[in-house]
Amino acid sequence: MFKTTLAAIALTADSAALTACGNAYGYQNVFKRQIEALGRSQDVLVAFSTSGKSQNVIEGIHAARRAGMQVLGISGRKGMAAECDIDLICPGGNTARIQELHLLLVHLLVEAIERSL
């Protein structure tokens, strides 16, 4: 069994926060507002964008930077490398294939993190 646990939240899972932020501040700010409220300098943001150009994700990354957070990008097409500490880019133009690779990457990352703990 694991001796260490890590806290994690999905910023997409709270429909009340998404709706309230989207209505009050615009959908482009839904992740930014949550990161401003919850993000701390010792945290890591894992930012997903199939296109690498999602404005709401980019705004969230900028908020994470202001909070002193590290940023891991998992993207597609041309990626978000300029915005992230590390950007794992799944090349290609097919959205479904990019997202399937994202799923594989997440499973591999979690496995690697669990082994390191």
Buried (B, 14 or more C-beta within 10 A) or exposed (E): EEEEEEEEEEBEEBEEBBEEBBEEEBBBBBBBBBBBEEBEEEBBBBBBBBBBBBBBBBBBBBBBBEBEBBBBBBBBBEBBBEBBEEBBBBEEEEEEBBBEBBEEBBEEBEEEEEEEE
